Amino acid sequence: FSQRNSSMSLAYPLPTCGAPRCCRRSTHSLGSWRRRRPPQPAPLPTVAIVVPFRQQKEQDRTAQLAAFLEHMRSFLCGGGGGGGEGEGVRFVVVVAEQSSDGRKFNRGQLLNAGYREAASCARGELRSIILHDVDLLPSEGLFRWYASPPARHAPVHLAAAGCWQKYTLPGYDFFGGVTALHPSGFEASNGFPNDYWGWGMEDDQLRLRIRASGGAAGGVVRPTESDGRYRDLDSVAVLRDVLCSAESAARGLHLINERFLAPSRVLGLDDEWRDANGLRGLRATVVRRSERRLGPAGAASPRLVHVVVELG
């Protein structure tokens, strides 16, 4: 049948069965209709900034951590001053704190444990791992380097000589301070050694491992001074202040890696570096964990995860 008036004509086709269309039984239950969900947006790739931490009497690391987190909140949430350049990635800051175990600081093992925590938080979306000292604050110009995940075979040494010069020495290929790696490259290298207790040499060992595992086949990428600078919160330099003489080294023995005192400081790859002494073979245990937003509410808001780790 049809319904007509002076301005329109609408035809209503009859159902093929005798019953009106509205009376037909639906093939879908109400319950299944209610369970439907709108499609979810794809998760953002995650950039994890992992910070090893422990309070020490020689340095007020607690104050440095507070200053670091406040700076990074502004740096990450404001796109380094660039107005949201980082919307394509999600940042998580993982602070890996050494428990009060009475032993020397173990930066390498803490970074291994922090990486495991970051990978768990990212749920398969981890694209960059930035190994970051607590006393280095990046300037706005470096933000794009943080927001751009490194290539698989090209690690990025962010705290290179152009941006930070505390450990710039003739003939020394420094690789520490702040370094960004592709997660697969970090895992292929087996991460840091777990048995480097005290300041120093763990980043040199990582450099050797990265190269031996092919993780630097594309070369090490380094920003220049024109990209930005780091503000250093700490005045102590191990090579300058602790290892400058036998007397100062003896006074700082409770702080430094005793490998510094070996007759030869030429460092080679550790035994079992590939299979045991690193991410594989890690026996650290998280004994306390907290998590909160570092910035305002939102799906892409940076998050802060703080774990206290009992080292193996």
C-alpha positions in Angstrom: 0.0 0.0 0.0 1.1 3.6 -0.2 0.5 6.8 1.6 0.2 10.0 -0.5 -0.2 13.7 0.2 0.4 16.7 -1.9 4.1 16.8 -1.3 5.4 13.3 -1.1 4.8 9.6 -1.8 6.2 6.9 0.5 5.9 3.2 -0.4 5.9 0.6 2.3 6.7 -2.9 1.0 4.8 -5.7 2.7 6.7 -8.4 4.5 7.1 -11.7 2.7 5.2 -13.6 5.4 1.7 -12.8 6.6 2.8 -11.2 9.9 3.8 -7.6 10.1 7.5 -7.0 10.0 7.5 -5.6 13.5 6.1 -8.9 14.9 8.8 -11.1 13.4 11.1 -12.9 15.9 14.6 -11.4 16.0 17.5 -13.7 15.3 19.6 -11.7 17.9 18.9 -11.8 21.6 18.7 -8.7 23.6 21.6 -10.0 25.8 23.9 -10.3 22.8 23.0 -6.8 21.7 23.8 -5.4 25.1 27.3 -7.0 25.1 28.4 -5.2 21.9 31.1 -2.6 22.4 32.1 0.2 20.1 35.5 -0.4 18.4 38.4 0.7 20.6 41.2 3.0 19.4 44.5 1.3 18.7 46.9 1.5 21.7 49.6 4.1 21.4 53.2 2.9 21.2 55.0 3.2 24.6 58.3 5.0 25.3 59.6 3.9 28.7 62.0 6.1 30.7 63.7 3.9 33.3 65.5 5.6 36.2 67.7 3.7 38.7 67.6 5.2 42.2 68.8 4.9 45.7 69.4 7.6 48.3 73.0 8.0 49.3 74.6 10.2 52.0 77.1 11.7 49.5 74.3 13.0 47.3 70.7 13.9 48.1 69.2 11.6 45.5 65.7 12.0 47.1 65.7 15.7 46.3 67.1 15.0 42.9 64.3 12.5 42.2 61.7 15.1 43.2 63.2 17.7 40.9 63.5 15.2 38.1 59.9 14.1 38.3 58.6 17.7 38.4 60.8 18.6 35.4 59.7 15.5 33.4 56.0 16.2 34.1 56.4 19.5 32.4 58.7 18.2 29.7 56.5 15.3 28.7 53.1 16.8 29.1 54.0 20.0 27.3 55.7 18.3 24.4 59.0 19.9 25.4 57.4 23.2 24.8 56.3 22.2 21.3 52.6 22.0 21.9 51.8 18.3 21.8 54.5 16.9 19.5 54.3 13.7 21.6 50.7 12.8 20.9 51.7 9.8 18.8 53.4 8.0 21.8 52.6 7.2 25.4 55.3 7.8 28.0 55.8 5.8 31.2 58.5 6.7 33.7 59.7 3.7 35.7 61.7 4.5 38.9 63.6 1.3 40.0 64.7 1.9 43.6 67.2 -0.4 45.3 66.0 -1.8 48.6 67.9 -1.0 51.8 70.1 -4.1 51.4 73.4 -2.6 52.8 75.2 -3.3 49.5 76.7 -0.9 46.9 74.5 0.7 44.3 73.9 -1.6 41.3 72.7 0.6 38.4 72.9 -2.2 35.8 70.7 -4.7 37.7 68.2 -2.0 38.6 67.9 -1.0 34.9 67.4 -4.6 34.0 64.6 -4.9 36.5 63.1 -1.5 35.5 63.1 -2.7 31.8 61.1 -5.8 32.8 58.6 -3.6 34.7 58.3 -1.3 31.7 57.7 -4.1 29.2 54.9 -5.4 31.5 53.3 -1.9 31.7 53.5 -1.5 27.9 51.6 -4.7 27.2 53.3 -5.5 23.9 53.5 -1.8 22.7 57.0 -0.9 24.0 58.9 0.9 21.2 61.7 2.6 23.1 63.6 2.1 26.3 65.4 5.2 27.6 67.9 4.5 30.3 68.1 7.7 32.3 70.1 9.0 35.3 68.1 10.8 37.9 70.3 13.9 37.9 70.0 14.9 34.3 67.2 17.2 33.1 66.7 17.6 29.4 66.0 20.9 27.7 62.9 21.4 25.6 64.8 20.9 22.3 65.5 17.3 23.1 61.8 16.3 23.4 61.6 15.1 19.8 64.5 12.7 20.5 62.5 11.3 23.4 59.3 11.0 21.4 61.0 9.3 18.4 61.7 5.6 19.0 65.2 4.5 17.9 65.8 2.2 15.0 66.5 -1.5 15.8 70.2 -1.3 15.0 70.9 2.3 15.8 70.9 3.2 19.5 70.7 6.9 20.5 73.2 8.2 23.0 71.2 11.2 24.2 73.7 12.4 26.8 76.5 12.6 24.2 79.2 15.2 24.3 77.2 17.8 22.4 74.5 17.8 25.2 76.5 16.9 28.3 80.2 17.0 28.8 81.0 15.6 32.3 82.5 12.4 31.0 83.9 13.7 27.7 87.5 12.5 27.7 90.0 11.8 24.9 89.7 8.3 23.7 86.8 7.4 25.9 83.6 6.2 24.1 81.2 7.1 26.8 77.7 5.5 26.5 76.0 6.3 29.8 73.9 9.1 31.3 70.9 8.9 29.0 70.6 6.3 26.2 67.7 5.2 24.1 67.5 1.7 22.7 65.0 -0.3 20.7 63.6 -3.0 23.0 64.6 -5.9 20.7 68.2 -4.5 20.6 68.4 -4.3 24.4 67.1 -7.9 24.8 69.5 -9.2 22.1 72.4 -7.7 24.1 71.0 -9.3 27.3 71.0 -5.9 29.0 73.4 -5.0 31.7 75.6 -7.3 33.8 73.9 -8.0 37.2 77.2 -8.2 39.2 78.6 -4.7 38.7 78.3 -3.3 42.3 79.3 0.3 42.7 79.6 3.2 40.4 80.9 2.7 36.9 81.7 0.5 33.9 78.2 -1.1 33.6 77.4 1.3 30.7 80.7 0.4 29.1 79.8 -3.3 29.3 76.4 -2.6 27.7 78.2 -0.8 24.9 80.3 -3.8 24.2 77.2 -6.1 24.4 75.2 -3.9 22.0 78.0 -4.0 19.4 78.7 -7.7 19.8 75.0 -8.6 19.3 74.7 -6.4 16.2 72.6 -3.8 17.9 74.8 -0.9 16.7 75.2 -2.1 13.1 73.7 1.2 12.0 76.0 3.2 14.2 75.3 5.1 17.4 73.2 8.2 16.8 74.0 11.3 18.9 72.2 14.7 19.1 74.3 17.8 18.8 74.5 20.9 20.9 72.0 22.7 18.7 69.4 20.1 19.6 69.5 20.8 23.3 71.4 20.4 26.6 71.1 18.6 29.9 71.2 20.4 33.2 73.2 18.4 35.7 71.9 18.3 39.3 75.0 16.6 40.6 78.5 18.0 41.0 80.2 14.7 41.7 82.1 13.1 38.8 83.6 9.7 39.5 86.5 9.9 37.1 87.4 13.4 38.2 86.7 13.3 41.9 87.0 9.7 43.0 89.5 8.1 40.7 91.9 11.0 40.4 94.4 9.5 42.9 94.9 6.3 45.0 94.0 8.2 48.1 90.6 9.5 46.8 89.9 6.0 45.3 90.5 4.4 48.8 88.1 7.0 50.4 85.5 6.3 47.8 85.8 2.5 47.8 82.4 2.1 49.3 80.9 3.8 46.2 82.9 2.6 43.2 83.0 -0.6 41.1 86.2 -2.4 42.3 87.0 -3.3 38.7 88.3 0.3 38.5 91.2 -0.8 40.7 92.3 -3.6 38.5 95.8 -3.3 37.1 94.4 -2.9 33.6 91.1 -0.9 33.0 90.8 -2.4 29.5 87.3 -3.9 29.6 86.3 -6.9 27.6 83.0 -8.8 27.3 82.0 -10.6 30.5 81.9 -14.4 30.5 78.4 -15.7 29.9 77.2 -12.2 28.9 74.9 -13.6 26.2 73.0 -16.2 28.1 73.2 -15.7 31.9 74.5 -12.5 33.3 71.9 -9.9 32.3 68.2 -9.9 31.5 68.5 -13.7 31.2 69.5 -14.8 34.7 68.0 -11.7 36.4 66.9 -12.7 40.0 65.7 -9.3 41.2 62.3 -9.2 43.0 59.9 -6.3 43.2 58.9 -5.9 46.8 56.8 -2.8 46.5 55.0 -1.0 43.7 53.0 2.2 43.2 51.6 3.8 40.1 50.0 7.2 39.4 49.6 9.7 36.6 52.5 12.0 36.1 50.3 14.5 34.1 46.6 15.4 33.7 43.9 12.7 33.1 43.8 11.3 29.6 44.6 8.1 27.6 48.0 9.5 26.6 48.9 11.0 29.9 52.4 10.0 31.1 52.4 7.5 34.0 54.8 7.1 36.9 55.6 3.6 38.1 57.8 3.4 41.2 59.1 -0.1 42.2 61.3 -1.0 45.1 63.6 -3.9 44.0 65.3 -6.5 46.1 68.4 -7.3 44.0 69.7 -10.8 43.4 
